[in-house]
Amino acid sequence: MSGKDLTVPDTAPKKRYRPEYILVFLVLLSVVGIALTDVTPSKGFWYWMAMAPVFCGATIAVGWSRIDRRGISKGKLIWTQVSHWFGYLATIYVNISGLCSFPWHLSLSLWFSFAFGNQKRLRGFRTLEYHTELLNINRDKCKKDAICAAECPMALIQMNHGDGYPRLFPGTEEVCLRCGHCIVVCPHGALQHASIPTDRCPSIRKDMTINREQAVQFLRSRRSVRLYKDKPVEKEKIQELVEIARYAPTAGNRQMVNWMVITDQDKIHRLAELTVDWMRFILEEGPEAARAPYFPAIVNAWDQGMDKVLRDAPVLVVAHAPKEALNGMVDITLALSYLELAAPTMGLGTCWAGLLQGAILSRPEMKEILRLPNKHPHHYPMMLGYAKPRYYRLPERKPPKIVWEGPSVSRSDISKHA
């Protein structure tokens, strides 16, 4: 078996051309068309007919640059724009051919644009949904309770003073975190977000909610597993663990954590060997402060044929993030924590590979062997495999050290005021 990359969608902002330049260009073409039509109407007619595919292509280009942020399919974008501009051409033809004349052509233009460019059913002169760039509000379901506006972490949603329905502040599309809180907090299911498909946001099942005692045992029973069965881990299970881990919170909801999965045993052994070589160097030539007290025992064990670095783990999972992830190490830590907490439900155990991490940070060639991108300074490896041992008790930990500031309220105080 060989090491493979598990690709998880990277939502890091990519460099795009500015759509405003295209819009300015279209405005200039429109000014030319108006001037030409005033001077020679016949030439103006053919000019506007020729401009239809130009405007259609430009609007598709602008929409294409935002497709990943608005959640619109490419096919729908193309169909909508082509239909819209076909309606435009039909309106020009009807007007010039004499079938109708001003001011009726303006109304017909609006009608063609709406009928061809929008696929939602007409309901008289009232639409069921109020649309913004990102949010669609179902007016039949919305209760105007402003829950979504209060929940929005960036305070982008306002209640429209005219009709009382929620809407985004103008020009705030780029600021939206795409966190989905506005959708999941609405008890009426009245909101849809263009970037977050509602059908991929399942309802929370109350029958699956764990109580406090169950939560405490689940968290306390987490163990660092250092003995693994000589058994490969199925790719489907690893994929499922990574899928679970991608729901871990990330700074600004950037979701920039990438994953590398290594199942090549020769490569894992080589990484452990290089880590031992690094430890030898530290023991022989490194500063005293860098010599951990357990280094000699681990090096001696390696010389005796025992791998106490990567523990003969069948899988090595490496989470990494680019430098653009300003809180990258925290993002990676949270993602790996989700993965290790989910692993026991599949009979798997994990262990944070801290020794290998130290070697990676100290020796650049380790990153080359791992094929970690140079522009990904945030990374951490984790061992994964079927756990050999079973655990029957929850070990105790040191008591927490807490500094309290400000007034504190006890349960008895709350019950007195209830």
N, C-alpha and C positions, 0 to 999 in steps of 0.2 A: 504494500500500500504506500501511497505517496502523500506528501503534504498538499493541501488544497486550500484555496481561499473561499470562504463563504461570503458572498457579496450581499451586503445589506444596503438598501437605498441610501445614498449620501445626499442629504438635504442642504449641504453647504452652498451658499450663494455662489453662482458662477458668473463670470464676466459676460455681460451682454451689451450689444449695441443699445444706445438709448432710443426708445421708440419716438421720443419727441422730435428727433431729427427727421424721421419719416413723415410725421404729421406736419412739420413745417414745410417739407417738400410738397406735400399734397395741397397745402394751402396756397403755395406759390403756383402750382399747376391750376388751381381753381381760379386764381386772379387772372392768369393768362387766358383761361377759357371764357371768363366773363367779358374781358376786354375784346377778345376775338368775336364773341357772339354779338356784342354791341356794334362792331364795325361791319362784319359780314355774317349774318345769321346762318347762311347755308354752310359755310365753313365751320362755324361754331357748332352746328349740329354734328358734323362728322368728327370734330374734335372731341366732343363729349362722348360720342359713341366709342371712340378709340381710347378714351381715358377710363372707361368702365373696367376693362381687365387690369389696367395699371392700378387703379384704386383698389380693386378686389385683391390683387396680389399684395399690395402694401398693407391692407388691413389684416390679411392672413399672416403676413410676416410679423406684425405687431402682436397679434394674438398668439402666434407660435412662441414668441419670446417669453410669454407669461403662462404658457400652457401648464407647466409643472406647478405653478403657484395657484392656479384657479381651478384645477381639477377637471378641465374640459378635455374631452377626447379630441384627437386630431381630426378624425373623420367628421365629428359634429362641427368643429370649427370651420373646416373647408366647406361643408354642405351649407352651413348658415350663411357664410359670406358669399358663396357662389349664388345661392338663392336670392339673397338680398340684391346683389348687383344685377342679376337677371331681371328682377322686378324693376330696377332702375332703368335698364335698357327698354323694357316693355313700356314703361311710362313715357320715356322720351319718344318712342315710336308712335304711341297713341296720340301724344300731343302734337307732334310735327305732322302726322298724317292727316290731321284735321278731324279725327274722331271726337276730339274734345278740345277745348281751348282754355286759356287762363281765365278764372282762377282754379278751375276744376283739376288741372294737372297736378297741383300741389297736393290736393287731397288724395288723388289716385297714387301719387308717389308714396305717400305715407301708407296707403292701404297695401300696395304691392310689397313694400319693404316689410310690413308687419306680417302679411299673409304668407310670403315666401320664406322670410328669414326666421320666423318663430313657429315652433311646432306645438305649442301649448294650445289647448282648446280655448275658443272664444266663449265667454259667458256674458253676453250683452256687451255693455261698455265697462264692465267691472272685471278686473283680473283677481284671481284668488290669491296670488302671491305678490309680495312686495320685494323687488329685486334690488340688490346692491352688487358691487363687484364680487364680493365673497359670500354674503349672506342672503339667503332666500327665506322670507318670513311667510308662513302660511297664515293668512288672516283669519281663516275659520277656526284655527286651533289656538292662535295667540291670545292670551288673556291680558296683555299689556301690563303684566305685573313687574316688569323691569328686573327680573331675577338675572337675566343674561347680562344686562348692563352693569349690575352690581358685581357680578362674578368676573367679568373680563379683567385679566391681570394688567392689561395695558390701558384700561379705561377708554377703549376705542368705540364702544357702543353707546349711543345716545337714544333717548326716547324722542321721536319726532313730535314737535309741538303742534304740528298740523293735524295728524291723524292718530298720534299716540302710539304708533308701532315702533319697535326698535330698528335702528339703522346704524351703519358705520359712519363715523366722522369722515367727511370728504378727504380724500388723499391719504388715507391711513392704511391702504392695502399692504404696503411694504413693512409696516410696523407690526402687523398681526403676527403673533407667535405660532399660529396654527396649532394651538394646544388642544382645541376642541372643547374647552370648558363651557362655552356658550351653548353647545349642542347638548352635552351630557347633563347640564344643570337644569335644563328646561323640563318640567314635569309633564308638559303637554305635547312634546315632540313637534313644536312649531317651527324650529329652526333647521336649516340645512346649510352646511358650509361647503363651498365649491371645492376646497382642497381636502376635505375630510368626508369621504362617502359615508352616509349614515348607515348603509347596509353592512359596513365593516365595523360598526360600533355597537356590539351586542348589549342588550339590557343587562343590568346587574341582577343576578338571581339571589333572592333573599335566602333561599334554602341552602345556598352554598356559603353563606357567611359563617365564619368561625367565631367562637366566643373567646373571651379573654384567656381562659385557661388553655384552650387549644392553641391560641397564638403564642403564648409563653412557651409551651412545650415545643412547638414547631421551631421557634427561634433558638431555644436553648439546646435543642438536640442536634444542631449543626456541628459537624466535626470536620477537622482537617484530616483527610484520609491519606495515609502514607503506605498502605499495603493494598495492592491491586491484584485481581485475578488475571491469569494469563488468558485473557479473552478479549477479542477486538470489540470496539463499541460501534454499533450500527450507525451509519451516516444519518439515517432518519432521526435517530434520537439526538444526535449532535445538532442537526438542523433545528429540531424542535426547541432545544435549549437556547440556541441563539435567537430564535424567533421570540421566545419568552423574554430574553435579556434585552431585546430592543425596546421593550416598554419601560425600561428604567428611565428615570428623569434625567434630562441633560440641561446644561445651562442655556437659557434662552430657547429651549426646545430645539436646539440646532441639530440634534440627532446625527452627530458626525463620527460615531464609533464604528470602526471597521474590525473585521475579524479574520484571523488566520488559524486554520486547523491543520496540525501536523500529525499524521499517523504513521509516517515513515520511521520505523524503529531504529534504523541506522542513523538517521539524522538526529533523533532524540538522544541516542547514545553519544553521538559526537558533540552535541550541545552540552551534555553533562560532563564529558571529558574536558572540554574547553573551560568549563566553569571550574573544575578542579584545578586545572593549570593556572587559572587566575588566582585561586585561593593559595596555591603554592607560592606564587609570586608575592602575594601579600604577606605570607608568613616569612618569606626569606628576605624580601627587600622593601616591603611596604612599611608605612608608618605604624607605630605601635597602636595608635587609636583605631586603625582599620582592622586589626587582627581580632576577630571575634573569638571568644573562648572555645567555641565548638568547631572551628576550622580544622584543627589537627585531627580530631576524631573522624570528621567527614573525609579528609584526604586519606587517612590511614585505612578507612573502610573501603575506599575506592581501590587502593592498592591491594586489598584483600579480595577484590572482585565483587564488592557490594556497592550499588549505586544509591547513595543517600542524598543525592542532589535532585534527580527527577524520578527516583523511586521505581524505575522500570515501568513508568506509566505508559499505557498504550496510546494515549492521546495527549497532545499539548495544544492548548487553546491560547492564542495571543490576541488580546484586544488592543487596538491602537487607534490613535486619532491625530489629525493634522494640527499644525501649529495654529491654524485659524480657530480651533476650539480653545477659547480662552481659559476654560475651566476643564481642560481635557483630562487630567488625571482623576479628577472627581467623577467626571462622566464615565470613564473606564472602570473605576472602582465600583460605582453603583451598578453598572451593567454586569460586571463579573459577579457581584454579590447576588444579583437576581439569578444568574446562571447557577451558582453553587447552591442556592436555596432550593431551586427547582430540581437539581440533579438527583437527590435521594428519592424523589417520587418515581424515578425510573430505575432505581436500584444502583445508581451511580454515585461515586464519591469524588471529591475535588480537594486540591491543596494548592495554595498560592505558592508559586515558584520564586520565592524571594532571592535565593542564591543566584539563580539564572538571571533575574532582573539586575542584580548587582554587577554581574559580569557584562551584561548588555550595556549598562551605563558606563562601564569602565573601558570596554574594548569595542571600538567601532566595527571591527571585523565580525563581531557577533551579529550585528544588525544586517550585515551583508549575507551571512549564512541564513538568517531567518527571512531574508528578502523583505525586510521592513523598509518602506519608503523613507528616503532621507528627510523629507519634509513632515514626517510623523514623529515628533519628539516624545509624544505621550504613548506609553505602552506598558503592558504588564502580562506575564505568562501565567497560565494556570494548568496544573495537571488534572487529568480526567480519566476515569476508568471504573470498572466494576469493583466495588469495595469488597475486600476480603473479610474484615472484621464486622461484627455486630456489636452495637452498644446498648447497654441495659439501664444506664443511669445518666443523670444530668449533672455533670461536675459543677462544683461551686466556683465562683469568681470572687475577686477582691471587691469589697463594697465600694460604691461610687463616691467620688469626692465632689461635693456640690457646694457652690457658693450662691446663696440666695440674695437677691437684691429686690427691694420693694416689698409691699405687703403680700403675705401668703394666706390662702384660704384653705381650711381643712374640710373634709367631708362633713364633719359634725357641724361646722359653721354653716355649710350650705343647707343641711337638713333643718337647722334651727329656723332658717329664713324661708323654708319651703311652705 
